Amino acid sequence: MPGDDLNEALRAFLRVGVFIGLGGVILALAITPNTAEHVLSVCSSMIGIVIIAGVVIVRRLTSR
């Protein structure tokens, strides 16, 4: 069924978002502040949050 494919794709995107977001948060906490690596880690965590939010929005829109 088409809905099952969408659910699997959303789960995959959610896993990717969590992986990127948690990786960014962990690295942001481990790296010295005010360095380029720290900025990239914070940006990665924000990208992960955006991906997770996008999955939640798509899931709510398609569940109606």
Secondary structure by P-SEA (a helix, b strand, c coil): caaaaaaaaaaaaaaaaaaaaaaaaaaaaacccccaaaaaaaaaaaaaaaaaaaaaaaaaaaac
